[in-house]
């Protein structure tokens, strides 16, 4: 089942690679932002209000809702009203809340030191609490790296499939696909590994990435 899902994702990726070969970095991030806006919506805003996360709430409102002075005025009134009734400890948590930058820095450092479980936990928290952060793509890749180094093949394939679906043309997705190919090699699924490597060669233009994929194909396709 996992292989079927990831193959379907690869086919979609090939199509997107032909159609959107020249998409630049800013447009990629815009696609990411649009995807997550659909996911969070008003439920995210409601949850943030209930948690008393005032510091970032106003920014999230401005990001998720159309520009409107009436909306802004209404939200400001609601925030002031809510602040007057929430317990003091709730307000304190606002300032103690970890930023996306902090979570990324700490999570990456832990994974480099082979603190995989805790590193993945911090990066998952980043994805949950900051879904529109520019660190999201790298967080996905680092989670794959952690699982790859632990030999957790199922999780490598699962998270690679996510990257292919959400960030198909990003360079880090290409490197995640290389790791998926290595997983197939270690499992003795050589034809599947070749398919993955050839997908990388067909879709991506980065010389270093393509060269590595080509060498992997040459090694297996004897």
Secondary structure, DSSP 4 states (H G I P E B T S, - for coil): -HHHHHHHHHHHHHHHHHHSTT--HHHHHHHHHHHHHHHHHHHHHHHHHHHT-HHHHHHHHHHHS---HHHHHHHHHHHHHHHHHS-HHHHHHHHHSPPHHHHHHHHHHHHHTT-HHHHHHHHHHHHHH-TT-TTHHHHHHHHHHHHHHHT-HHHHHHHHHHHHHHSTT-HHHHHHHHHHHHHHHHTT-HHHHHHHHHHHHHH---HHHHHHHHHHHHHH--
